Amino acid sequence: MKKILYILCCLSVFTCEDVIELDLNTAEPRLVIDASIKWYKDTSGKNQFIKLSLTAPYYSTEIPPATGATVTVSDQFNNVFNFVEEENSGIYKNLTFIPTIDGVYKLKIVYNNETYTATETLMPVVDIDRVEQKNDTGFSGDETELKAYYSDQKDIKNYYLFEFINIETNIVNIEVYDDKFTDGNQIFAYYSNEDIVKGDELVIQNHGISQRYYEYMVILLQQGNEESGDPFEVQPAKIRGNCINETNPDNYPFGYFRASEVSVFNYTIE
């Protein structure tokens, strides 16, 4: 028995791991559209930007920008807003945008002689009423818990996207909510973290979103959940947004075009 144990111990000391890189197929790059029109409350909403990039191979460490595109957003009043690229960055800006609650906007992108379009309504949002903090939470009692309260509008289907942004680390936590069971009530968005400390500054943002974008984000967040680990769960699939390629439908883009009013609450951890 002692000899067996000795051999096992030796094996454990000299055990090593080889890094194996799989030879994966590389698909043709697709356009990725990150187009979020955000109207922060108490601002003019004139400054907007849209980011275009391309898909990259699995092992690539860089995200290539989609440069040289023509990008416009138009509204129901026939206003056309041109988004101009900044120095081949793939970031297209407009400084004269006119946001309107419940306004309908159409995105149009011409890239590599193909036309991409999407339509979205600018969704309103309620204010964040207050934030409550509780320490010593979680299984080990070392997490800080925040509840950001907001008052849902009665008899209206509302959908929300909350962002908890840690200014110190630039880490963003995203959650989405609907009012299926909380219509007309005061409810809260939940956030907990064991790494934040007293004095950390958080920016909490509540975005009004459409039902379709809510459903899109639910699937996206489920697939990106690091804590899932269920061996029987459905494997990740391609998630299609609301953007289409009118020239070549098979060469569809990734990403989404959405428009939101945004309520902001700045909070310092106590």
N, C-alpha and C positions, 0 to 999 in steps of 0.2 A: 504493500500500500504506500509506503514511504517513497519507493522508487517512482510510482505512478504520479504522485503529487509533485515530486521533484521535476519530472519531465514536463508536466503541465505548467509549472512555474517558469521553466526555461522557455517554453513555447510562447508564453505570454510576454516575456521580456523581449523576444526577438520578432514578435509579430509586426508586420509592416503593411502599409496600404499603398497600392499603385493607383495613380490618377489615370483614368481611362476617358479619353475624349471620343465620343461617338461621331462617326462620319455621317452627319445629317444632311438630308437634301435641302437645298437652298431654293426657295421660291422667288419669283420675281417680286421686287419691292412694290408695296401698295401704299397709297396715300393714307396718312393718319391725320384726322382733323380734330383739333382741340379748339372748339369755337364756343366760348361761354360769354355771352353778353351779360354783364353784371351791372345792375343799377343800385349802387350803395345809397341807402337812405340819406337824405340831407346833402346830397351832392348833385351836380348837374347830369352826371352820367355820360358826359361828352367823350371821355377818354376810354376807348375800347381797343382790344387787340385779339387777334386770332393767330394761333400757332399751327403751322403745317410741318409735318415731318414724314419720314418714310420708314417702313418696317426694315429691320436689319437682321442678319443671321443671328442664330441663337447665342453664339459665343462672342458676338461683337460687343465692345464696351462703349461704343459711340452711337448716338442716334442721329442719323443724317437729316439735315433740314431739307424741306421741299422748297426750293428757291425758284424765283421767276414766275410765280403764279399771278393771275389776276383775280383779286378777291373783292367782292362787293356784297353789301347787305341792303336790301330795299324794304320799305314798309308799305302799308296799305294806302298811304297818301302819295305814293309814287316818288317818295324821296329815295335817292340812291346814295349810299355812303361807301366811298372808295377806301379800301384798306391798303396802305402803301407799305411795302417791305422795308425793313431796316437792314441795310448792308448785308444782303445775302444770308440773313440769320434764320429765315423761315418764320419770322415774327412780323405780322402785318398789322399796322396801327391806323386808327382813325381818331381824330381829335374833335370831330364836329357831330358826333352821333346824337340822335334825338330819341331817348327812351320814352315809351308810353305804356302804362299798365294795361294789360290785356291787348296790347298792340301785336299784330301779326307781322313777323319778319321772315324774309326769304334770303337765305345764303346762296351765293353763286360763286363757284371757284372754277377757273379755267387753268388746267395744269397739264402740260404735255399734250396739248390739243384735245383734251377730254374735259367735259363739263360735268361738274359735281354740284348738286343742289340739295337743299334741306329747308324745311319750313318749321317755325316754332312760334309760340305765343309767349310774350313776356309775362311771367306769373308773379302776382303780388305775394307779399309775405307779412306776417305780423311781427311786432317787436319782441325782443327777448325781455321779459319782465324783470327777472332777477336771477342771480346765481347763488346756490347754496353749496357749501363745502363741508365735507365730513372726512376726518382723518382716521387712520387705523382701521381701514376696511380691507376686504379681500380675505382669502383663505389664511394667509399668514399674518394679516393685520398690519401690513406695511404699505398699503395702497391709499392714495388720496382720491376721493370721489367727489365729482362735481355734478350738480343737477342744474341745467339751464331751463328755467320755466318760461313758457309762452302760452298765450290764450288763443285757442283755436276758434275760428269763426264758425258759428252755428249754421247748419243746413247747407254748407258748401263743402264739396270734396276738396280737401287740401292735402298737398304733399310737400314734404320738407327735406332739405339736405342740410345737415349740420356739419360744420368744420370746427374742430378744436385745434388751433395752431399755437404751438409752443414757440415763442419768440426766441428763447435761449438755444433750442436745438433745431428749430425750423422743421420739426416733425409735425405732420398733419394727421389727425384722426378724423375719419369721415363716417357718419351714420345717416341713414335715411329713415323717415317716418311717414306714416299716413294717419288719417283721423278716423279710420273705420270704426274703432271702438272708443274714441275719445272726442267725438264731434261736439263742438261747443264748450268744451271743458278746458281748464288749465292743466297742462301736462308738461313734462320735462324731457329734454334730451340728456342722455347719460354719458358720462366720461369718467374713466378711472385710470390711474397710472401709478406705478410704484417708484418711478424715477424722478418725478417732479418734486421740487423742494420749495420751502418758504421763500418768497420773493420772485419766483418764476412768473413771467408775464404770459398770459394766454389771450389770444384774440378768438372770440367765439362768434361764428357767423351762421346765420340762419337764412337759407336760400329758398325762395318759393320755386317749386319745380312742377312740371307737368306729370301726369300719370304715366305717360310712356317713358319719360326719363327716369322716374322713380323705379319702374319695373326693370329698366336697363341697368340701373345702379344696383338693385338688389342682386341680380345675377352676377354682375361684375364683382361685388364685394364678397359674395359667397365663394366665387372661384379664387379670389385672392386671399381668402382666410387661411392664415398659417396654422391655425389651431384645429383645422378640420381633421385631417388624418384618418378619415373613415375609409377602410380598405374596400368597402362596397359602394362608395359614392360614385356618382356619374363623373366621368372624366371631363376636364375642361373642354369647352367647345368655342368656336369662333362666335363672338358676340357682335351682332349687327346693330348699328345705331340707326339714326333717322336720315343719314346722308346717302344719296344714291348717285351712281354714275349714269348720266343720261346718254352719254355717247357709247359706252361699252358696259352694260350692266354686269357682265361677268367680272369685270375689273372693279369690283365694289371697294369702297374705302372703309377704314376703321374709324372709330371716334363718333362724336356727337355734336350737334348744334343745339344749344339750349339758351334760353333767355330768362333771367331771374332778377327780381328785386331782392336786395340783401339787407338784413338787419345785423348790425355789429355791436358786440358787447365786449369791452376790454376788462379783463379780470386779473388781479394779482393774487397768487397763492398765499394764503395766510398761515 
